[in-house]
Amino acid sequence: MKIDKILDTIEEFGDNHIASSTENPVRENAFDMSDEEKMDLIEKDVNHILETLGMDLTDDSLKGTPKRVAKMFVQEIFSGLHPQRKPKASVFDNNYKYGEMLVEKNITVYSTCEHHLLPIVGRAHVAYISNGTVVGLSKMNRIVDYFAKRPQVQERLTMQIVQELQAVLGTKDVACVIDAKHLCVNSRGIRDIESSTVTSEFGGQFKEAATKREFLDYINMDTDF
């Protein structure tokens, strides 16, 4: 049966990262419904899940949970799915002629593993070399946050951040490294609380050994204040 083959495939992949493309797998009609309509449906689904697990939803601690989860899914942790929420990253002329790399390090990453819907928590380090334009520092953080707020795979997230900044700045000279803990590894399965996952994407000059090394050295600088 077809369903048996699908289940066998899921079991075979297990906890492995399955990346289909650099785009999140979103249906064409994903945004036909309003946020309110989505939250209403998700609330009912979460209610059903909790009831199936045997939870007493008349308890004061639980009766608001389906609504809270629905709001969290649509307006918070998965809000980056909606293209209208994409941050506007205005660029400016590099009037001060700064020609070295600019590094924004230790950007907080809160995302969600698309395989188990458990948190991914870590840090992103992003850099670019201006070819005549610069972008506001906070916009780099917002771009990371936007692509992180989806069911994600860390490899894809890393590439999306670089590709977006390349498009905004009009240059290939962009790099990103993410070091993050996956709770699907830390809290279930192998339950290894010490391990983290590191992914990287290097474009343009950052593919050159010396430039890449300089970027990685900046990341490793002690910046405790």
Backbone as CSV, one residue per row, in Angstrom:
resi,resn,N_x,N_y,N_z,CA_x,CA_y,CA_z,C_x,C_y,C_z
1,MET,0.845,-1.197,0.000,0.000,0.000,0.000,0.879,1.245,0.000
2,LYS,0.353,2.315,-0.589,1.123,3.553,-0.708,1.476,4.109,0.660
3,ILE,0.506,4.099,1.588,0.757,4.659,2.914,1.865,3.907,3.636
4,ASP,1.951,2.582,3.416,3.011,1.792,4.044,4.387,2.209,3.539
5,LYS,4.472,2.494,2.221,5.749,2.942,1.646,6.155,4.291,2.218
6,ILE,5.157,5.181,2.392,5.446,6.505,2.967,5.958,6.361,4.390
7,LEU,5.294,5.514,5.173,5.717,5.300,6.561,7.107,4.679,6.631
8,ASP,7.389,3.758,5.709,8.717,3.141,5.668,9.787,4.168,5.349
9,THR,9.472,5.100,4.436,10.422,6.146,4.060,10.695,7.073,5.234
10,ILE,9.636,7.463,5.947,9.792,8.333,7.120,10.659,7.651,8.162
11,GLU,10.422,6.370,8.387,11.189,5.616,9.381,12.661,5.505,8.961
12,GLU,12.891,5.361,7.650,14.253,5.231,7.137,15.046,6.512,7.348
13,PHE,14.404,7.655,7.089,15.094,8.933,7.259,15.327,9.237,8.736
14,GLY,14.393,8.830,9.587,14.553,9.057,11.020,14.743,10.529,11.347
15,ASP,15.858,10.851,12.023,16.146,12.226,12.430,16.996,12.972,11.418
16,ASN,17.276,12.355,10.266,18.130,13.007,9.274,17.453,14.249,8.712
17,HIS,18.264,15.221,8.344,17.733,16.444,7.740,17.414,16.191,6.276
18,ILE,16.155,16.414,5.915,15.719,16.213,4.534,15.456,17.588,3.938
19,ALA,16.312,18.034,3.039,16.160,19.361,2.447,15.737,19.223,0.996
20,SER,14.518,19.670,0.674,14.020,19.528,-0.685,14.494,20.660,-1.592
21,SER,14.623,21.884,-1.046,15.090,23.030,-1.821,15.410,24.157,-0.864
22,THR,15.902,25.284,-1.417,16.180,26.441,-0.557,14.919,27.218,-0.242
23,GLU,13.794,26.833,-0.821,12.510,27.453,-0.500,11.746,26.551,0.455
24,ASN,11.049,27.152,1.409,10.214,26.347,2.300,9.069,25.731,1.517
25,PRO,8.725,24.479,1.784,7.654,23.808,1.042,6.275,24.346,1.436
26,VAL,5.861,25.406,0.784,4.590,26.070,1.084,3.661,25.952,-0.118
27,ARG,2.409,25.615,0.122,1.435,25.501,-0.961,1.147,26.862,-1.592
28,GLU,0.691,26.855,-2.841,0.393,28.102,-3.545,-0.745,28.867,-2.884
29,ASN,-1.673,28.147,-2.271,-2.825,28.816,-1.648,-2.630,28.989,-0.142
30,ALA,-1.382,29.000,0.299,-1.079,29.015,1.734,-1.627,30.244,2.450
31,PHE,-1.825,31.341,1.721,-2.207,32.586,2.377,-3.587,33.072,1.938
32,ASP,-4.390,32.137,1.435,-5.761,32.495,1.062,-6.608,32.769,2.293
33,MET,-6.328,32.056,3.376,-7.071,32.264,4.618,-6.444,33.390,5.442
34,SER,-7.280,34.079,6.205,-6.783,35.111,7.109,-6.141,34.458,8.333
35,ASP,-5.389,35.248,9.085,-4.789,34.738,10.316,-5.868,34.229,11.265
36,GLU,-6.971,34.954,11.340,-8.055,34.574,12.249,-8.644,33.220,11.858
37,GLU,-8.831,32.990,10.566,-9.363,31.706,10.104,-8.396,30.572,10.419
38,LYS,-7.107,30.814,10.209,-6.106,29.797,10.514,-6.083,29.476,12.002
39,MET,-6.131,30.517,12.831,-6.080,30.294,14.271,-7.293,29.526,14.761
40,ASP,-8.440,29.797,14.172,-9.655,29.080,14.555,-9.528,27.586,14.257
41,LEU,-9.006,27.253,13.084,-8.836,25.855,12.709,-7.772,25.166,13.569
42,ILE,-6.652,25.857,13.784,-5.569,25.267,14.582,-6.015,25.054,16.021
43,GLU,-6.782,25.988,16.555,-7.297,25.835,17.920,-8.097,24.541,18.058
44,LYS,-8.949,24.270,17.077,-9.746,23.037,17.102,-8.844,21.809,17.008
45,ASP,-7.806,21.892,16.164,-6.903,20.756,15.997,-6.105,20.482,17.270
46,VAL,-5.605,21.544,17.914,-4.848,21.363,19.158,-5.759,20.811,20.250
47,ASN,-6.985,21.294,20.289,-7.964,20.778,21.237,-8.139,19.264,21.054
48,HIS,-8.226,18.857,19.766,-8.403,17.438,19.460,-7.176,16.628,19.874
49,ILE,-5.979,17.154,19.625,-4.749,16.455,19.998,-4.693,16.239,21.506
50,LEU,-4.977,17.285,22.275,-4.903,17.184,23.723,-5.959,16.227,24.274
51,GLU,-7.140,16.287,23.683,-8.193,15.359,24.108,-7.797,13.916,23.795
52,THR,-7.188,13.708,22.630,-6.744,12.371,22.247,-5.692,11.837,23.215
53,LEU,-4.848,12.736,23.722,-3.823,12.344,24.685,-4.406,12.075,26.069
54,GLY,-5.678,12.423,26.235,-6.329,12.161,27.514,-6.338,13.335,28.473
55,MET,-5.996,14.524,28.000,-5.948,15.694,28.866,-7.358,16.212,29.152
56,ASP,-7.529,16.753,30.348,-8.815,17.319,30.762,-8.819,18.808,30.451
57,LEU,-9.466,19.175,29.364,-9.439,20.565,28.910,-10.397,21.468,29.668
58,THR,-11.083,20.922,30.673,-11.888,21.775,31.547,-11.041,22.318,32.697
59,ASP,-9.821,21.790,32.857,-8.926,22.255,33.908,-8.493,23.693,33.609
60,ASP,-8.430,24.519,34.646,-8.097,25.936,34.464,-6.750,26.125,33.771
61,SER,-5.803,25.224,34.006,-4.471,25.358,33.420,-4.449,25.038,31.934
62,LEU,-5.414,24.246,31.462,-5.385,23.747,30.085,-6.424,24.362,29.162
63,LYS,-7.495,24.900,29.722,-8.611,25.282,28.855,-8.272,26.394,27.867
64,GLY,-7.249,27.181,28.152,-6.847,28.228,27.210,-5.706,27.823,26.294
65,THR,-5.178,26.609,26.485,-4.006,26.175,25.730,-4.235,26.110,24.221
66,PRO,-5.325,25.517,23.718,-5.516,25.472,22.258,-5.497,26.848,21.610
67,LYS,-6.121,27.831,22.247,-6.133,29.187,21.684,-4.743,29.808,21.729
68,ARG,-4.035,29.580,22.836,-2.684,30.144,22.955,-1.746,29.547,21.911
69,VAL,-1.830,28.227,21.718,-0.967,27.570,20.740,-1.277,28.055,19.331
70,ALA,-2.561,28.204,19.009,-2.959,28.670,17.678,-2.406,30.062,17.392
71,LYS,-2.525,30.951,18.365,-1.998,32.314,18.196,-0.478,32.288,18.053
72,MET,0.184,31.460,18.865,1.637,31.356,18.802,2.101,30.858,17.438
73,PHE,1.430,29.829,16.910,1.804,29.289,15.611,1.692,30.341,14.509
74,VAL,0.564,31.011,14.440,0.271,31.894,13.309,0.974,33.248,13.427
75,GLN,0.977,33.841,14.616,1.451,35.215,14.763,2.840,35.336,15.367
76,GLU,3.397,34.215,15.811,4.721,34.294,16.427,5.711,33.344,15.756
77,ILE,5.768,32.081,16.199,6.900,31.242,15.795,6.878,30.845,14.322
78,PHE,5.735,30.928,13.644,5.680,30.625,12.212,5.268,31.845,11.388
79,SER,5.378,33.015,11.978,4.940,34.240,11.280,5.803,34.561,10.074
80,GLY,7.031,34.019,10.023,7.924,34.284,8.898,7.524,33.583,7.618
81,LEU,6.503,32.739,7.674,6.018,32.099,6.450,5.337,33.091,5.521
82,HIS,4.724,34.120,6.100,3.924,35.041,5.288,4.816,36.084,4.619
83,PRO,4.798,36.166,3.294,5.696,37.110,2.594,5.436,38.572,2.941
84,GLN,4.229,38.898,3.397,3.946,40.287,3.761,4.696,40.723,5.018
85,ARG,5.202,39.761,5.778,5.940,40.096,6.999,7.449,40.203,6.750
86,LYS,7.837,40.072,5.515,9.258,40.177,5.183,9.761,41.591,5.509
87,PRO,10.858,41.719,6.261,11.340,43.051,6.646,11.839,43.850,5.439
88,LYS,11.535,45.132,5.437,12.029,46.007,4.392,13.448,46.438,4.753
89,ALA,14.379,46.030,3.945,15.794,46.303,4.226,16.292,47.420,3.313
90,SER,16.179,48.654,3.776,16.644,49.797,2.999,18.169,49.822,2.956
91,VAL,18.702,50.146,1.810,20.157,50.240,1.674,20.556,51.697,1.472
92,PHE,21.803,51.992,1.804,22.327,53.355,1.734,23.667,53.343,1.028
93,ASP,24.006,54.464,0.439,25.313,54.577,-0.195,26.414,54.483,0.858
94,ASN,27.463,53.787,0.510,28.611,53.655,1.405,29.479,54.907,1.278
95,ASN,28.952,56.022,1.805,29.603,57.313,1.620,30.936,57.416,2.354
96,TYR,31.105,56.627,3.426,32.365,56.711,4.158,33.403,55.747,3.591
97,LYS,33.069,55.079,2.480,34.030,54.258,1.726,34.668,53.160,2.584
98,TYR,33.875,52.591,3.485,34.388,51.478,4.288,34.510,50.259,3.394
99,GLY,35.738,49.736,3.252,35.983,48.687,2.276,36.256,47.318,2.849
100,GLU,36.241,47.187,4.190,36.493,45.893,4.815,35.160,45.184,5.090
101,MET,35.257,43.937,5.558,34.014,43.220,5.843,33.339,43.785,7.087
102,LEU,32.027,43.727,7.092,31.238,44.087,8.255,30.627,42.804,8.803
103,VAL,30.813,42.578,10.093,30.349,41.335,10.722,29.339,41.657,11.812
104,GLU,28.180,41.053,11.742,27.183,41.116,12.815,27.137,39.719,13.427
105,LYS,27.678,39.596,14.640,27.818,38.273,15.233,26.861,38.084,16.407
106,ASN,26.673,36.820,16.768,25.846,36.452,17.916,24.399,36.930,17.796
107,ILE,23.853,36.857,16.592,22.432,37.163,16.398,21.623,35.978,16.924
108,THR,20.699,36.239,17.818,19.905,35.166,18.411,19.009,34.514,17.368
109,VAL,19.022,33.192,17.347,18.173,32.419,16.440,17.186,31.594,17.269
110,TYR,15.904,31.835,17.035,14.851,30.977,17.560,14.066,30.466,16.359
111,SER,14.171,29.177,16.090,13.441,28.597,14.977,12.788,27.298,15.441
112,THR,12.195,26.575,14.486,11.476,25.346,14.810,11.813,24.286,13.781
113,CYS,12.270,23.126,14.249,12.590,22.024,13.353,11.320,21.542,12.653
114,GLU,11.345,21.471,11.337,10.141,21.092,10.603,9.859,19.592,10.666
115,HIS,10.780,18.816,11.224,10.567,17.372,11.303,9.820,16.942,12.558
116,HIS,10.046,17.663,13.659,9.372,17.311,14.911,8.662,18.498,15.555
117,LEU,8.749,19.678,14.947,8.156,20.905,15.489,8.652,21.179,16.910
118,LEU,9.959,20.985,17.096,10.608,21.322,18.350,11.601,22.462,18.098
119,PRO,11.945,23.223,19.147,12.763,24.423,18.955,14.184,24.159,18.461
120,ILE,14.665,25.122,17.679,16.076,25.257,17.329,16.520,26.580,17.947
121,VAL,17.549,26.551,18.777,17.989,27.750,19.485,19.493,27.908,19.299
122,GLY,19.914,29.088,18.876,21.338,29.262,18.683,21.724,30.679,18.318
123,ARG,22.848,30.790,17.608,23.391,32.090,17.208,23.753,32.079,15.729
124,ALA,23.483,33.188,15.072,23.899,33.370,13.681,24.966,34.458,13.623
125,HIS,25.930,34.263,12.745,26.986,35.244,12.511,26.953,35.575,11.014
126,VAL,26.752,36.840,10.701,26.537,37.251,9.318,27.548,38.338,8.948
127,ALA,28.050,38.283,7.720,29.021,39.284,7.275,28.823,39.592,5.800
128,TYR,29.246,40.799,5.416,29.257,41.154,3.996,30.368,42.156,3.737
129,ILE,30.745,42.251,2.483,31.712,43.254,2.029,30.972,44.153,1.052
130,SER,30.935,45.442,1.357,30.154,46.374,0.557,30.744,46.553,-0.846
131,ASN,29.849,46.627,-1.837,30.282,46.974,-3.192,29.754,48.350,-3.571
132,GLY,29.411,49.138,-2.547,28.916,50.496,-2.778,27.696,50.833,-1.955
133,THR,27.046,49.815,-1.380,25.879,50.055,-0.535,26.038,49.335,0.799
134,VAL,25.329,49.851,1.809,25.320,49.232,3.128,23.870,49.106,3.586
135,VAL,23.648,48.242,4.571,22.307,48.034,5.106,22.352,48.263,6.608
136,GLY,21.251,48.751,7.181,21.196,48.991,8.615,21.485,47.729,9.404
137,LEU,22.206,47.862,10.504,22.612,46.688,11.283,21.406,45.897,11.779
138,SER,20.379,46.585,12.271,19.222,45.883,12.811,18.486,45.094,11.737
139,LYS,18.618,45.520,10.469,17.955,44.795,9.384,18.556,43.413,9.195
140,MET,19.834,43.276,9.506,20.458,41.958,9.411,19.834,41.024,10.440
141,ASN,19.630,41.536,11.648,18.964,40.734,12.675,17.543,40.377,12.260
142,ARG,16.842,41.350,11.669,15.444,41.120,11.277,15.336,40.091,10.153
143,ILE,16.295,40.093,9.253,16.291,39.099,8.175,16.489,37.703,8.749
144,VAL,17.424,37.573,9.683,17.630,36.282,10.347,16.344,35.840,11.040
145,ASP,15.723,36.749,11.765,14.521,36.422,12.524,13.364,36.029,11.604
146,TYR,13.239,36.732,10.479,12.140,36.462,9.538,12.224,35.047,8.982
147,PHE,13.394,34.649,8.511,13.535,33.316,7.931,13.560,32.224,9.009
148,ALA,13.902,32.599,10.246,13.902,31.614,11.328,12.484,31.286,11.788
149,LYS,11.567,32.229,11.645,10.205,32.030,12.155,9.363,31.227,11.165
150,ARG,9.780,29.978,10.974,9.100,29.038,10.098,9.458,27.633,10.564
151,PRO,8.686,26.638,10.166,9.217,25.282,10.286,10.444,25.209,9.374
152,GLN,11.605,24.891,9.941,12.839,25.082,9.196,13.771,23.870,9.264
153,VAL,14.721,23.899,8.356,15.915,23.057,8.378,17.089,24.028,8.451
154,GLN,18.035,23.789,9.328,19.096,24.777,9.559,19.907,25.065,8.306
155,GLU,20.156,24.060,7.497,20.904,24.280,6.261,20.189,25.282,5.356
156,ARG,18.873,25.098,5.231,18.083,25.996,4.391,18.062,27.410,4.952
157,LEU,17.896,27.510,6.268,17.884,28.818,6.918,19.167,29.579,6.636
158,THR,20.298,28.901,6.740,21.594,29.535,6.502,21.686,30.076,5.081
159,MET,21.251,29.286,4.115,21.305,29.712,2.711,20.332,30.847,2.438
160,GLN,19.145,30.804,3.042,18.152,31.856,2.805,18.647,33.207,3.299
161,ILE,19.305,33.218,4.443,19.840,34.473,4.983,20.857,35.072,4.017
162,VAL,21.769,34.246,3.523,22.796,34.728,2.596,22.164,35.205,1.296
163,GLN,21.252,34.426,0.748,20.631,34.801,-0.531,19.844,36.102,-0.420
164,GLU,19.162,36.300,0.714,18.398,37.531,0.896,19.316,38.744,0.980
165,LEU,20.389,38.636,1.735,21.320,39.763,1.854,22.050,40.023,0.545
166,GLN,22.337,38.986,-0.218,22.941,39.181,-1.533,22.011,39.974,-2.438
167,ALA,20.722,39.661,-2.365,19.742,40.380,-3.194,19.590,41.824,-2.730
168,VAL,19.561,42.034,-1.425,19.388,43.380,-0.874,20.585,44.266,-1.199
169,LEU,21.787,43.714,-1.037,23.010,44.507,-1.187,23.558,44.512,-2.610
170,GLY,23.056,43.628,-3.460,23.555,43.567,-4.832,24.982,43.082,-4.914
171,THR,25.345,42.125,-4.050,26.699,41.584,-4.071,26.662,40.120,-3.658
172,LYS,27.627,39.354,-4.164,27.755,37.959,-3.764,28.559,37.809,-2.481
173,ASP,29.192,38.890,-2.041,30.133,38.822,-0.923,29.403,38.836,0.419
174,VAL,28.724,37.748,0.717,27.962,37.604,1.960,28.248,36.229,2.544
175,ALA,28.294,36.149,3.878,28.541,34.875,4.541,27.677,34.751,5.783
176,CYS,27.381,33.516,6.153,26.610,33.255,7.366,27.049,31.930,7.974
177,VAL,27.217,31.928,9.291,27.467,30.708,10.054,26.434,30.666,11.175
178,ILE,25.796,29.512,11.361,24.837,29.325,12.447,25.278,28.156,13.306
179,ASP,25.290,28.373,14.607,25.581,27.324,15.589,24.358,27.211,16.484
180,ALA,23.677,26.073,16.454,22.403,25.974,17.161,22.184,24.594,17.762
181,LYS,21.401,24.572,18.816,20.957,23.326,19.431,19.570,22.980,18.914
182,HIS,19.368,21.708,18.604,18.075,21.210,18.133,17.452,20.374,19.238
183,LEU,16.319,20.797,19.749,15.707,20.058,20.836,15.174,18.696,20.400
184,CYS,15.032,18.484,19.081,14.658,17.149,18.613,15.806,16.167,18.840
185,VAL,17.029,16.691,18.974,18.191,15.865,19.315,18.439,15.903,20.824
186,ASN,18.296,17.096,21.419,18.639,17.279,22.824,17.612,16.694,23.791
187,SER,16.323,16.716,23.421,15.286,16.332,24.378,14.569,15.031,24.042
188,ARG,14.828,14.474,22.878,14.190,13.212,22.483,15.194,12.410,21.644
189,GLY,14.798,11.241,21.184,15.710,10.448,20.377,16.976,10.101,21.149
190,ILE,18.104,10.555,20.662,19.388,10.273,21.296,19.546,11.022,22.619
191,ARG,18.811,12.124,22.795,18.822,12.946,24.019,20.239,13.387,24.392
192,ASP,20.940,13.917,23.432,22.297,14.427,23.643,22.200,15.935,23.894
193,ILE,22.315,16.344,25.151,22.106,17.752,25.491,23.325,18.616,25.206
194,GLU,24.469,18.014,24.901,25.697,18.783,24.695,25.924,19.160,23.233
195,SER,25.409,18.397,22.294,25.747,18.620,20.885,25.013,19.820,20.311
196,SER,25.644,20.444,19.328,25.018,21.523,18.563,25.346,21.303,17.088
197,THR,24.621,22.003,16.237,24.788,21.856,14.797,25.327,23.159,14.211
198,VAL,26.367,23.060,13.403,26.964,24.236,12.760,26.768,24.129,11.252
199,THR,26.217,25.189,10.662,26.059,25.259,9.208,26.661,26.563,8.709
200,SER,27.070,26.573,7.452,27.685,27.778,6.893,27.326,27.919,5.417
201,GLU,27.354,29.165,4.982,27.180,29.474,3.562,28.087,30.655,3.249
202,PHE,28.956,30.483,2.239,29.918,31.521,1.874,29.729,31.900,0.414
203,GLY,29.611,33.193,0.162,29.438,33.660,-1.199,30.545,34.618,-1.613
204,GLY,30.839,34.667,-2.912,31.805,35.633,-3.442,33.176,35.506,-2.809
205,GLN,33.701,36.639,-2.306,35.046,36.662,-1.726,35.187,35.755,-0.508
206,PHE,34.064,35.457,0.153,34.127,34.623,1.361,34.465,33.169,1.047
207,LYS,34.434,32.794,-0.219,34.875,31.457,-0.606,36.396,31.356,-0.614
208,GLU,37.066,32.505,-0.662,38.525,32.520,-0.645,39.025,32.221,0.760
209,ALA,40.063,31.416,0.855,40.534,30.918,2.148,40.880,32.041,3.130
210,ALA,41.562,33.079,2.655,42.001,34.153,3.554,40.811,34.949,4.090
211,THR,39.844,35.255,3.213,38.668,36.020,3.636,37.808,35.201,4.583
212,LYS,37.648,33.924,4.264,36.882,33.031,5.140,37.537,32.944,6.510
213,ARG,38.850,32.824,6.537,39.577,32.725,7.803,39.408,34.006,8.626
214,GLU,39.469,35.153,7.981,39.294,36.425,8.679,37.912,36.492,9.325
215,PHE,36.890,36.094,8.575,35.523,36.089,9.094,35.401,35.175,10.316
216,LEU,35.946,33.973,10.217,35.854,33.023,11.321,36.633,33.514,12.540
217,ASP,37.735,34.224,12.305,38.497,34.791,13.422,37.682,35.863,14.141
218,TYR,36.950,36.682,13.391,36.093,37.692,14.016,35.023,37.032,14.884
219,ILE,34.449,35.932,14.387,33.418,35.226,15.140,33.955,34.746,16.483
220,ASN,35.219,34.318,16.483,35.817,33.747,17.692,36.370,34.786,18.666
221,MET,36.307,36.052,18.292,36.768,37.112,19.201,35.891,37.154,20.447
222,ASP,36.519,37.430,21.585,35.797,37.543,22.847,35.125,38.912,22.893
223,THR,33.789,38.925,22.958,33.074,40.208,22.967,32.207,40.346,24.211
224,ASP,32.586,39.702,25.304,31.852,39.871,26.565,32.080,41.276,27.100
225,PHE,30.992,41.915,27.555,31.106,43.283,28.085,30.666,43.314,29.541
